Amino acid sequence: MSTLRAHQARPPGATEHRSIRCGAEQWHVEITGPAEGTVCLLLHGTGASTHSWNKLVPMLAEQRRVIALDLPGHGRYRSSQQTDYSLPGMASSILRLIHQEQRLFDQEIIGIGHSAGAAILAQMSLQEPGTLSRLFSLNGAMVPLNGLARITFSPIARASANTRLLTGLFARRLQDPSVFERLLRQTGSTLDADSMHAYQRLCADPAHVKGALRMMAAWQLERLYPQLHRLTLPVHLMAAARDRMIAPREACRLHQAIAGSTLDILEGLGHLAHEESPTDVARFIKKYMPVADTATDHPIDDGEAHATAASA
């Protein structure tokens, strides 16, 4: 059952905010663009929210309906029961939402995911092939961690997420400007004041911090990665050359694992490339959009693009 915050028809280009109840889950969903036609489903990465798409959405919504939602545990998502933060669990939750809201997702669905959001879209495509017609991965987190990081990452996140004291400590530490800026530097991205403020607001919310930690604690890419060769939909990989969180070489591994995939490298950008330079990311996405969807789009000027196709 959907609860609309704005019942009137939205003006062209405006974003409609909906709070949608699906079972025990209360989803925050943002809808922009035409009422009919191809749907672009946007899934953000760990620790972010729908705000991370704010600059990219207007460029995608000119000809398509764009739907962004807060992932479980993030932003304005709420649940009256314990949330399953595993990769299959989160994929199943979003699939249930899609099935329930058939009038909203009544056309072809193209998945666009950043970091962990790309992994969730891949998992959805494996669980229910045909749900998505195409998948765009922006610095996708689909390659398992190696070495010491693999041994320590999940246990530390799990211990922190399950201890109220440690969760509160994380939230307070993230409010320290020096800690917050150090964390953002690890992304390799340079953000403007609006984006910085949005992340600071999220980091000040203990519920959001706890949800992000629980998601990281439950993340097991070891099960997803060996199955990626089973994907049958077109997959387009984008990697940012300055990404310090997910190295471009991981995108090369994904490119080899997923037959028929494409790989583009964005020079001069980091992990949050879609927030740094939405124009370049929109150009990458439009480059691979079906012809019927891009007939009236602005043409891509290869001379201005930062994206270079590593392989097609």
C-alpha positions as a Markdown table, in Angstrom:
| # | Residue | x | y | z |
|---|---|---|---|---|
| 1 | Met | 0.0 | 0.0 | 0.0 |
| 2 | Ser | 1.4 | 3.4 | -1.0 |
| 3 | Thr | 1.3 | 6.6 | 1.1 |
| 4 | Leu | 1.9 | 9.6 | -1.1 |
| 5 | Arg | 3.4 | 12.7 | 0.4 |
| 6 | Ala | 2.3 | 14.7 | -2.6 |
| 7 | His | -1.0 | 13.6 | -4.2 |
| 8 | Gln | -1.1 | 16.2 | -7.0 |
| 9 | Ala | 0.6 | 15.6 | -10.4 |
| 10 | Arg | 4.2 | 16.8 | -10.2 |
| 11 | Pro | 5.4 | 19.5 | -12.6 |
| 12 | Pro | 7.9 | 18.5 | -15.3 |
| 13 | Gly | 11.3 | 17.9 | -13.8 |
| 14 | Ala | 10.0 | 17.9 | -10.3 |
| 15 | Thr | 10.6 | 15.0 | -7.9 |
| 16 | Glu | 7.8 | 13.2 | -6.1 |
| 17 | His | 8.5 | 11.7 | -2.7 |
| 18 | Arg | 6.6 | 8.6 | -1.6 |
| 19 | Ser | 6.5 | 6.6 | 1.5 |
| 20 | Ile | 5.6 | 3.1 | 0.5 |
| 21 | Arg | 4.6 | 0.3 | 2.9 |
| 22 | Cys | 5.5 | -3.2 | 1.7 |
| 23 | Gly | 5.0 | -5.8 | 4.5 |
| 24 | Ala | 7.0 | -4.7 | 7.5 |
| 25 | Glu | 9.1 | -2.3 | 5.5 |
| 26 | Gln | 8.6 | 1.4 | 4.9 |
| 27 | Trp | 10.4 | 2.6 | 1.8 |
| 28 | His | 11.4 | 6.1 | 0.9 |
| 29 | Val | 11.1 | 6.4 | -2.9 |
| 30 | Glu | 11.8 | 9.4 | -5.1 |
| 31 | Ile | 10.3 | 9.6 | -8.6 |
| 32 | Thr | 11.3 | 12.0 | -11.4 |
| 33 | Gly | 10.5 | 12.2 | -15.1 |
| 34 | Pro | 7.6 | 11.0 | -17.4 |
| 35 | Ala | 4.7 | 9.1 | -15.9 |
| 36 | Glu | 5.2 | 6.4 | -18.6 |
| 37 | Gly | 8.0 | 4.7 | -20.3 |
| 38 | Thr | 11.3 | 3.0 | -19.4 |
| 39 | Val | 12.1 | 3.0 | -15.7 |
| 40 | Cys | 15.6 | 3.7 | -14.4 |
| 41 | Leu | 15.9 | 2.2 | -11.0 |
| 42 | Leu | 18.8 | 3.8 | -9.0 |
| 43 | Leu | 20.4 | 2.0 | -6.0 |
| 44 | His | 23.0 | 3.9 | -4.0 |
| 45 | Gly | 26.0 | 2.5 | -2.2 |
| 46 | Thr | 26.7 | 1.7 | 1.5 |
| 47 | Gly | 26.4 | 4.7 | 3.8 |
| 48 | Ala | 24.7 | 6.9 | 1.2 |
| 49 | Ser | 21.0 | 7.7 | 0.4 |
| 50 | Thr | 18.9 | 9.0 | -2.5 |
| 51 | His | 20.6 | 12.3 | -2.1 |
| 52 | Ser | 23.7 | 10.9 | -3.8 |
| 53 | Trp | 21.7 | 10.9 | -7.1 |
| 54 | Asn | 20.5 | 14.5 | -6.9 |
| 55 | Lys | 22.8 | 15.8 | -9.6 |
| 56 | Leu | 22.5 | 12.9 | -12.0 |
| 57 | Val | 18.7 | 12.4 | -11.9 |
| 58 | Pro | 17.7 | 15.5 | -13.9 |
| 59 | Met | 20.0 | 14.3 | -16.7 |
| 60 | Leu | 18.4 | 10.9 | -16.9 |
| 61 | Ala | 14.8 | 12.0 | -16.3 |
| 62 | Glu | 14.5 | 14.0 | -19.5 |
| 63 | Gln | 13.0 | 11.0 | -21.4 |
| 64 | Arg | 12.7 | 8.3 | -18.7 |
| 65 | Arg | 11.0 | 7.8 | -15.3 |
| 66 | Val | 13.8 | 7.7 | -12.7 |
| 67 | Ile | 13.1 | 5.9 | -9.4 |
| 68 | Ala | 15.6 | 6.1 | -6.5 |
| 69 | Leu | 15.1 | 4.6 | -3.1 |
| 70 | Asp | 16.9 | 4.4 | 0.2 |
| 71 | Leu | 18.4 | 1.0 | 0.8 |
| 72 | Pro | 17.4 | -1.0 | 3.9 |
| 73 | Gly | 18.9 | 0.6 | 7.0 |
| 74 | His | 19.7 | 3.8 | 5.2 |
| 75 | Gly | 18.3 | 7.3 | 5.1 |
| 76 | Arg | 14.5 | 7.3 | 5.6 |
| 77 | Tyr | 14.0 | 3.5 | 5.3 |
| 78 | Arg | 12.2 | 2.0 | 8.3 |
| 79 | Ser | 11.1 | -1.6 | 9.2 |
| 80 | Ser | 8.9 | -2.9 | 12.0 |
| 81 | Gln | 10.8 | -6.2 | 12.0 |
| 82 | Gln | 14.4 | -7.3 | 11.9 |
| 83 | Thr | 15.9 | -6.5 | 8.5 |
| 84 | Asp | 17.8 | -9.1 | 6.4 |
| 85 | Tyr | 20.9 | -7.2 | 5.4 |
| 86 | Ser | 22.4 | -10.0 | 3.5 |
| 87 | Leu | 22.9 | -9.5 | -0.3 |
| 88 | Pro | 20.1 | -12.0 | -1.2 |
| 89 | Gly | 17.9 | -10.6 | 1.6 |
| 90 | Met | 18.2 | -7.0 | 0.3 |
| 91 | Ala | 17.6 | -8.1 | -3.3 |
| 92 | Ser | 14.5 | -10.0 | -2.2 |
| 93 | Ser | 13.2 | -7.0 | -0.4 |
| 94 | Ile | 13.5 | -4.8 | -3.5 |
| 95 | Leu | 12.0 | -7.4 | -5.7 |
| 96 | Arg | 9.0 | -7.6 | -3.4 |
| 97 | Leu | 8.6 | -3.9 | -3.6 |
| 98 | Ile | 8.7 | -4.1 | -7.4 |
| 99 | His | 6.1 | -6.8 | -7.5 |
| 100 | Gln | 3.8 | -4.9 | -5.2 |
| 101 | Glu | 4.1 | -1.6 | -7.0 |
| 102 | Gln | 3.3 | -2.9 | -10.5 |
| 103 | Arg | 1.8 | 0.4 | -11.6 |
| 104 | Leu | 5.0 | 2.2 | -10.7 |
| 105 | Phe | 7.3 | -0.4 | -12.3 |
| 106 | Asp | 5.0 | -1.1 | -15.3 |
| 107 | Gln | 7.6 | -0.8 | -18.0 |
| 108 | Glu | 11.1 | -2.0 | -18.9 |
| 109 | Ile | 13.4 | -1.5 | -15.9 |
| 110 | Ile | 17.0 | -0.5 | -16.3 |
| 111 | Gly | 19.1 | -0.9 | -13.2 |
| 112 | Ile | 21.8 | 1.7 | -12.3 |
| 113 | Gly | 23.7 | 1.0 | -9.2 |
| 114 | His | 26.7 | 2.6 | -7.4 |
| 115 | Ser | 29.1 | 0.5 | -5.5 |
| 116 | Ala | 27.1 | -2.0 | -3.3 |
| 117 | Gly | 23.9 | -0.9 | -5.2 |
| 118 | Ala | 25.4 | -2.5 | -8.3 |
| 119 | Ala | 25.9 | -5.8 | -6.5 |
| 120 | Ile | 22.3 | -5.8 | -5.3 |
| 121 | Leu | 21.1 | -5.3 | -8.9 |
| 122 | Ala | 23.2 | -8.2 | -10.0 |
| 123 | Gln | 21.8 | -10.4 | -7.3 |
| 124 | Met | 18.3 | -9.4 | -8.2 |
| 125 | Ser | 19.0 | -10.3 | -11.8 |
| 126 | Leu | 20.3 | -13.7 | -10.7 |
| 127 | Gln | 17.3 | -14.4 | -8.4 |
| 128 | Glu | 14.7 | -13.3 | -10.9 |
| 129 | Pro | 16.1 | -13.1 | -14.5 |
| 130 | Gly | 14.1 | -10.7 | -16.7 |
| 131 | Thr | 13.3 | -8.2 | -13.9 |
| 132 | Leu | 15.9 | -5.9 | -15.3 |
| 133 | Ser | 16.6 | -5.4 | -19.0 |
| 134 | Arg | 20.1 | -3.8 | -18.5 |
| 135 | Leu | 22.5 | -3.1 | -15.7 |
| 136 | Phe | 24.8 | -0.2 | -15.3 |
| 137 | Ser | 27.5 | -0.6 | -12.6 |
| 138 | Leu | 29.2 | 2.6 | -11.3 |
| 139 | Asn | 32.3 | 1.6 | -9.4 |
| 140 | Gly | 30.5 | -1.6 | -8.6 |
| 141 | Ala | 31.4 | -3.6 | -5.4 |
| 142 | Met | 31.2 | -7.1 | -6.7 |
| 143 | Val | 34.7 | -8.5 | -6.2 |
| 144 | Pro | 35.3 | -10.2 | -2.8 |
| 145 | Leu | 37.8 | -8.7 | -0.4 |
| 146 | Asn | 41.2 | -10.4 | -0.2 |
| 147 | Gly | 43.8 | -10.9 | 2.5 |
| 148 | Leu | 43.6 | -9.3 | 5.9 |
| 149 | Ala | 40.7 | -7.1 | 4.9 |
| 150 | Arg | 38.6 | -10.2 | 4.2 |
| 151 | Ile | 39.4 | -11.7 | 7.6 |
| 152 | Thr | 38.7 | -8.6 | 9.7 |
| 153 | Phe | 36.2 | -6.5 | 7.8 |
| 154 | Ser | 32.9 | -8.3 | 8.5 |
| 155 | Pro | 33.7 | -9.3 | 12.1 |
| 156 | Ile | 34.6 | -5.7 | 13.0 |
| 157 | Ala | 31.5 | -4.4 | 11.3 |
| 158 | Arg | 29.3 | -7.1 | 13.0 |
| 159 | Ala | 30.6 | -6.3 | 16.4 |
| 160 | Ser | 30.2 | -2.6 | 16.0 |
| 161 | Ala | 26.7 | -2.9 | 14.5 |
| 162 | Asn | 25.5 | -5.2 | 17.4 |
| 163 | Thr | 26.8 | -3.0 | 20.2 |
| 164 | Arg | 24.8 | 0.2 | 20.8 |
| 165 | Leu | 27.8 | 1.8 | 22.5 |
| 166 | Leu | 30.1 | 1.2 | 19.5 |
| 167 | Thr | 27.4 | 2.4 | 17.1 |
| 168 | Gly | 27.0 | 5.6 | 19.0 |
| 169 | Leu | 30.8 | 6.0 | 19.1 |
| 170 | Phe | 31.0 | 5.6 | 15.4 |
| 171 | Ala | 28.3 | 8.2 | 14.9 |
| 172 | Arg | 30.0 | 10.7 | 17.2 |
| 173 | Arg | 33.4 | 10.1 | 15.6 |
| 174 | Leu | 32.0 | 10.8 | 12.2 |
| 175 | Gln | 30.8 | 14.2 | 13.4 |
| 176 | Asp | 34.5 | 15.2 | 14.0 |
| 177 | Pro | 35.3 | 17.2 | 10.9 |
| 178 | Ser | 38.8 | 15.8 | 10.6 |
| 179 | Val | 37.6 | 12.2 | 10.8 |
| 180 | Phe | 34.8 | 12.9 | 8.3 |
| 181 | Glu | 37.1 | 14.6 | 5.8 |
| 182 | Arg | 39.6 | 11.8 | 6.1 |
| 183 | Leu | 36.9 | 9.3 | 5.3 |
| 184 | Leu | 35.9 | 11.2 | 2.2 |
| 185 | Arg | 39.5 | 11.5 | 1.1 |
| 186 | Gln | 39.6 | 7.7 | 1.0 |
| 187 | Thr | 37.0 | 7.8 | -1.8 |
| 188 | Gly | 39.3 | 9.7 | -4.1 |
| 189 | Ser | 36.5 | 12.1 | -4.8 |
| 190 | Thr | 36.1 | 15.9 | -4.3 |
| 191 | Leu | 32.6 | 16.9 | -3.3 |
| 192 | Asp | 30.9 | 20.3 | -3.2 |
| 193 | Ala | 29.4 | 21.8 | 0.0 |
| 194 | Asp | 25.9 | 20.5 | -0.6 |
| 195 | Ser | 27.1 | 16.9 | -0.9 |
| 196 | Met | 29.3 | 17.2 | 2.1 |
| 197 | His | 26.5 | 18.5 | 4.2 |
| 198 | Ala | 24.2 | 15.6 | 3.1 |
| 199 | Tyr | 26.8 | 13.0 | 4.2 |
| 200 | Gln | 27.4 | 14.9 | 7.5 |
| 201 | Arg | 23.6 | 14.8 | 8.2 |
| 202 | Leu | 23.5 | 11.0 | 7.5 |
| 203 | Cys | 26.5 | 10.4 | 9.7 |
| 204 | Ala | 24.9 | 12.2 | 12.6 |
| 205 | Asp | 21.9 | 9.7 | 12.5 |
| 206 | Pro | 22.7 | 6.7 | 14.7 |
| 207 | Ala | 20.0 | 4.6 | 12.9 |
| 208 | His | 21.6 | 5.2 | 9.5 |
| 209 | Val | 25.1 | 4.4 | 10.9 |
| 210 | Lys | 23.8 | 1.2 | 12.5 |
| 211 | Gly | 22.1 | 0.2 | 9.2 |
| 212 | Ala | 25.3 | 0.8 | 7.2 |
| 213 | Leu | 27.4 | -1.2 | 9.7 |
| 214 | Arg | 24.9 | -4.1 | 9.6 |
| 215 | Met | 24.9 | -4.1 | 5.9 |
| 216 | Met | 28.7 | -4.3 | 5.8 |
| 217 | Ala | 28.6 | -7.1 | 8.5 |
| 218 | Ala | 26.3 | -9.2 | 6.3 |
| 219 | Trp | 28.0 | -8.6 | 3.0 |
| 220 | Gln | 29.3 | -11.8 | 1.4 |
| 221 | Leu | 30.5 | -11.3 | -2.1 |
| 222 | Glu | 32.1 | -14.7 | -2.1 |
| 223 | Arg | 28.7 | -16.1 | -3.1 |
| 224 | Leu | 27.8 | -13.5 | -5.7 |
| 225 | Tyr | 31.1 | -13.3 | -7.7 |
| 226 | Pro | 31.2 | -17.0 | -8.9 |
| 227 | Gln | 27.7 | -16.6 | -10.2 |
| 228 | Leu | 28.2 | -13.5 | -12.3 |
| 229 | His | 28.9 | -15.5 | -15.4 |
| 230 | Arg | 25.2 | -16.5 | -15.3 |
| 231 | Leu | 24.0 | -13.0 | -16.0 |
| 232 | Thr | 22.2 | -12.9 | -19.3 |
| 233 | Leu | 21.3 | -9.2 | -19.5 |
| 234 | Pro | 23.6 | -6.5 | -20.9 |
| 235 | Val | 26.0 | -5.3 | -18.2 |
| 236 | His | 27.9 | -2.0 | -18.5 |
| 237 | Leu | 30.8 | -1.4 | -16.1 |
| 238 | Met | 32.2 | 2.0 | -15.2 |
| 239 | Ala | 35.3 | 2.4 | -13.1 |
| 240 | Ala | 36.9 | 5.7 | -11.9 |
| 241 | Ala | 40.6 | 6.0 | -12.3 |
| 242 | Arg | 41.1 | 7.7 | -8.9 |
| 243 | Asp | 38.8 | 5.4 | -6.9 |
| 244 | Arg | 40.7 | 4.4 | -3.7 |
| 245 | Met | 37.9 | 2.2 | -2.4 |
| 246 | Ile | 37.3 | 0.0 | -5.4 |
| 247 | Ala | 40.3 | -0.1 | -7.6 |
| 248 | Pro | 39.7 | 0.0 | -11.4 |
| 249 | Arg | 41.5 | -3.4 | -11.6 |
| 250 | Glu | 38.5 | -4.9 | -9.9 |
| 251 | Ala | 36.3 | -3.7 | -12.7 |
| 252 | Cys | 38.7 | -5.4 | -15.1 |
| 253 | Arg | 38.1 | -8.7 | -13.2 |
| 254 | Leu | 34.3 | -8.1 | -13.5 |
| 255 | His | 34.7 | -7.4 | -17.2 |
| 256 | Gln | 36.4 | -10.8 | -17.6 |
| 257 | Ala | 33.9 | -12.6 | -15.5 |
| 258 | Ile | 30.8 | -11.2 | -17.2 |
| 259 | Ala | 30.6 | -12.3 | -20.9 |
| 260 | Gly | 29.6 | -9.5 | -23.3 |
| 261 | Ser | 30.0 | -6.8 | -20.7 |
| 262 | Thr | 31.5 | -3.4 | -21.5 |
| 263 | Leu | 34.0 | -1.4 | -19.5 |
| 264 | Asp | 34.7 | 2.3 | -19.5 |
| 265 | Ile | 37.2 | 4.1 | -17.3 |
| 266 | Leu | 36.5 | 7.7 | -16.1 |
| 267 | Glu | 39.7 | 9.6 | -15.8 |
| 268 | Gly | 40.2 | 12.1 | -13.0 |
| 269 | Leu | 37.3 | 11.0 | -10.9 |
| 270 | Gly | 36.9 | 8.9 | -7.7 |
| 271 | His | 34.5 | 6.5 | -6.0 |
| 272 | Leu | 31.7 | 9.1 | -5.9 |
| 273 | Ala | 32.1 | 10.0 | -9.6 |
| 274 | His | 28.3 | 10.4 | -10.1 |
| 275 | Glu | 28.4 | 13.2 | -7.5 |
| 276 | Glu | 31.6 | 14.8 | -8.7 |
| 277 | Ser | 30.8 | 14.9 | -12.4 |
| 278 | Pro | 27.3 | 13.8 | -13.2 |
| 279 | Thr | 27.7 | 15.0 | -16.8 |
| 280 | Asp | 30.4 | 12.4 | -17.5 |
| 281 | Val | 28.4 | 9.6 | -15.8 |
| 282 | Ala | 25.3 | 10.6 | -17.7 |
| 283 | Arg | 27.2 | 10.5 | -20.9 |
| 284 | Phe | 28.5 | 7.0 | -20.1 |
| 285 | Ile | 24.9 | 5.8 | -19.3 |
| 286 | Lys | 23.4 | 7.3 | -22.5 |
| 287 | Lys | 26.1 | 5.8 | -24.5 |
| 288 | Tyr | 24.7 | 2.3 | -23.9 |
| 289 | Met | 21.0 | 3.1 | -23.6 |
| 290 | Pro | 18.8 | 1.4 | -26.1 |
| 291 | Val | 18.3 | 3.4 | -29.3 |
| 292 | Ala | 14.6 | 3.8 | -28.8 |
| 293 | Asp | 15.3 | 5.5 | -25.4 |
| 294 | Thr | 18.0 | 7.8 | -26.7 |
| 295 | Ala | 16.7 | 9.0 | -30.0 |
| 296 | Thr | 15.9 | 12.5 | -28.6 |
| 297 | Asp | 18.8 | 12.6 | -26.1 |
| 298 | His | 21.6 | 15.1 | -26.6 |
| 299 | Pro | 24.4 | 13.4 | -28.7 |
| 300 | Ile | 27.6 | 12.3 | -27.0 |
| 301 | Asp | 30.6 | 14.4 | -27.8 |
| 302 | Asp | 33.5 | 11.9 | -27.7 |
| 303 | Gly | 35.9 | 14.8 | -27.7 |
| 304 | Glu | 34.6 | 16.1 | -24.4 |
| 305 | Ala | 34.0 | 12.8 | -22.7 |
| 306 | His | 36.3 | 11.6 | -19.9 |
| 307 | Ala | 35.1 | 8.1 | -20.5 |
| 308 | Thr | 37.2 | 5.9 | -22.6 |
| 309 | Ala | 36.0 | 2.4 | -23.7 |
| 310 | Ala | 38.4 | -0.2 | -22.4 |
| 311 | Ser | 36.5 | -2.8 | -24.3 |
| 312 | Ala | 33.1 | -3.3 | -25.9 |
